[in-house]
Amino acid sequence: MGVGLLDLDGTLTDSKVGITRSVQYALRRAGINVADFETLIPYIGPPLQDSFVTLAGLSQTDAIRAVASYREYFSETGIFENAVYPGIPECLEALQGRGWRLAVATSKPTVFAERILDHFSLRTHFEAVVGAGLDGSRRQKHEVIAAALSELGVATDERCVMVGDREHDVTGAKTAGLRSVGVTWGYGLVQELSEAGADLLVHAVADLPEAMDRVGRRRLT
């Protein structure tokens, strides 16, 4: 049917606990104490370095230090404070059965994404796993998408679809010339995804294969 690029956090797995605890740890190291984990949900999805600047008000230098602190907690503990959304394994099997080539395109560093997918026995569903670099390179979603398509050996065409739960997944897809499906079981609001211009919104995991088929059949205008 085509090439499907799927986000990781908020799309395949519910990683809220691990990410927010890691952010809390990093902010505490930066002298900012946050007790309410719910206020840290906006950190899930976008590039962390950017979020530490825009959401916490850190300088770029301090944001880089905060990312390093975040990884201290995340790499050992937070990475597995995580769970696969119900129905995701069956959904991935259904997509493969429909002829979709699948890859993960995430703002999370590739090395962490690979560990998570292996831990939850999801890695075999994907031809490629592409994320950000540990050195801060390839932070923006359109850069991740372009790298994923390059690794798969395909050009942007009408059968490439990006699936994600945040606005940067949608805007990244647009910048890269792809259509997008916004999923609402993650951390982005319906309004956020709609205003970003998602081609279609999906509210249940079981409905994702049909949604990707519909969007994949549309021609770019």
C-alpha positions in Angstrom: 0.0 0.0 0.0 2.8 2.4 0.8 5.3 3.5 3.4 4.0 4.3 6.9 6.2 6.3 9.3 5.1 6.0 12.9 6.0 8.1 15.9 6.9 6.3 19.1 5.9 8.2 22.3 2.2 8.8 22.4 1.6 6.7 19.3 3.0 3.2 19.9 3.7 3.5 23.6 2.4 5.4 26.6 5.7 6.8 27.9 4.3 9.6 30.1 5.6 8.2 33.4 9.2 7.7 32.3 9.5 10.9 30.4 7.9 13.2 32.9 10.0 11.7 35.8 13.1 12.2 33.7 12.1 15.8 32.9 11.4 16.4 36.6 14.9 15.0 37.5 16.5 17.2 34.9 14.7 20.3 36.0 15.5 19.7 39.6 19.2 19.5 38.6 18.7 22.9 36.9 17.2 24.3 40.1 13.6 24.1 39.1 11.3 21.9 41.3 8.1 20.6 39.7 5.8 18.5 41.8 2.9 18.0 39.3 3.9 15.6 36.6 0.8 16.5 34.5 2.4 19.9 33.9 5.3 18.2 32.2 3.2 16.4 29.5 4.0 19.1 26.9 7.6 17.9 27.0 6.5 14.6 25.4 7.1 14.6 21.7 9.0 17.7 20.7 12.8 17.9 20.8 13.8 18.1 24.4 16.5 20.7 24.0 14.0 23.0 22.4 11.4 22.3 25.1 13.8 23.1 27.9 14.2 26.5 26.3 10.6 27.3 25.4 8.8 25.6 28.4 11.4 26.0 31.2 13.0 29.2 30.1 16.5 27.7 30.1 19.3 29.1 28.0 20.6 27.0 25.2 23.7 26.1 27.2 21.6 25.1 30.3 19.2 23.3 28.0 22.0 21.1 26.7 23.0 20.3 30.3 19.3 19.5 31.1 19.2 17.0 28.2 22.3 15.3 29.7 20.6 15.2 33.1 17.4 13.9 31.6 19.4 11.0 30.0 21.0 10.1 33.3 17.6 9.1 34.7 16.0 8.0 31.4 18.7 5.6 30.2 18.6 3.5 33.3 15.0 3.8 34.7 12.7 6.1 32.7 13.1 4.2 29.5 11.1 1.3 30.7 8.5 3.3 32.8 6.5 2.8 29.7 3.7 0.6 28.2 2.5 -0.4 24.7 -0.9 0.9 24.0 -3.5 -1.9 23.8 -4.0 -3.2 20.3 -0.7 -1.8 18.8 0.9 -5.2 18.0 -2.3 -6.4 16.3 -2.5 -3.0 14.4 1.1 -3.4 13.2 0.4 -6.9 12.0 -2.7 -5.7 10.2 -0.8 -2.9 8.5 1.9 -5.3 7.3 -0.9 -7.6 6.0 -2.2 -4.7 4.0 1.2 -4.3 2.3 2.5 -1.3 4.3 6.2 -0.9 4.8 6.7 0.4 8.3 9.4 2.5 10.0 9.6 4.4 13.3 10.3 8.1 13.0 10.8 9.7 16.4 12.4 12.7 18.0 13.8 10.4 20.7 17.4 9.3 20.1 17.6 6.3 17.8 19.5 4.2 20.4 16.7 4.6 23.0 14.0 3.9 20.5 15.7 0.7 19.4 15.9 -0.4 23.1 12.3 0.3 23.7 11.0 -1.5 20.6 13.2 -4.5 21.4 12.0 -4.5 25.1 8.4 -4.7 24.0 9.0 -7.1 21.1 7.9 -4.6 18.5 11.1 -4.2 16.5 10.4 -6.9 14.0 7.5 -5.0 12.6 9.7 -2.1 11.3 12.2 -2.0 8.5 13.9 1.0 10.0 14.0 2.9 13.2 15.2 6.5 12.9 15.4 9.2 15.6 17.5 12.1 16.7 21.2 11.9 17.2 22.6 11.8 20.8 24.8 14.8 19.8 21.7 17.0 19.2 21.7 16.5 15.5 18.5 15.7 13.5 16.3 17.1 16.2 13.5 18.4 13.9 10.8 16.0 12.8 11.1 16.8 9.1 14.8 15.9 9.3 13.9 12.6 11.0 11.3 11.8 8.3 13.8 12.6 5.5 16.4 10.3 7.1 13.8 7.5 7.5 12.8 7.7 3.8 16.4 7.7 2.8 17.1 4.6 4.9 14.1 2.9 3.3 15.3 3.9 -0.2 12.1 5.6 -1.2 11.3 9.0 -2.5 8.5 11.2 -1.1 5.3 10.3 -3.0 1.6 10.0 -2.6 1.8 6.7 -0.7 4.0 8.0 2.2 2.1 8.7 5.5 3.3 10.0 8.8 1.4 8.9 11.9 1.8 10.8 15.2 0.1 12.4 18.2 1.6 15.9 18.3 1.5 18.9 16.0 5.2 18.6 15.2 4.5 15.2 13.6 2.0 16.9 11.3 4.1 19.9 10.5 7.2 17.8 10.0 5.2 15.6 7.5 4.1 18.7 5.6 7.6 20.1 5.4 8.8 16.7 4.1 5.9 16.6 1.6 4.0 13.7 3.3 0.4 13.3 4.4 -0.3 12.7 8.0 -2.7 10.9 10.3 -3.1 12.3 13.8 -3.9 9.9 16.6 -5.8 11.2 19.6 -4.9 8.5 22.2 -1.5 10.2 22.8 -0.6 13.5 24.3 -1.7 16.0 21.7 -5.2 17.6 21.7 -7.6 17.2 18.9 -7.5 20.9 18.3 -3.7 20.9 18.2 -3.7 18.2 15.5 -6.5 19.8 13.5 -5.0 23.2 13.5 -1.6 21.8 12.4 -3.4 20.3 9.4 -3.5 16.6 9.9 -5.2 14.9 6.9 -7.2 12.6 9.1 -7.7 12.1 12.8 -8.0 8.6 14.3 -9.5 8.0 17.8 -9.0 4.2 18.2 -6.0 2.0 17.5 -8.1 -0.5 15.7 -9.1 2.2 13.1 -5.6 3.1 12.2 -5.1 0.7 9.3 -8.2 1.8 7.5 -7.3 5.4 8.1 -3.8 5.0 6.7 -5.3 3.2 3.6 -7.6 6.2 3.0 -4.9 8.8 3.4 -2.5 6.8 1.4 -4.9 6.6 -1.6 -5.2 10.4 -1.8 -3.1 12.2 -4.3 -1.0 15.2 -3.3 -2.4 18.5 -4.4 
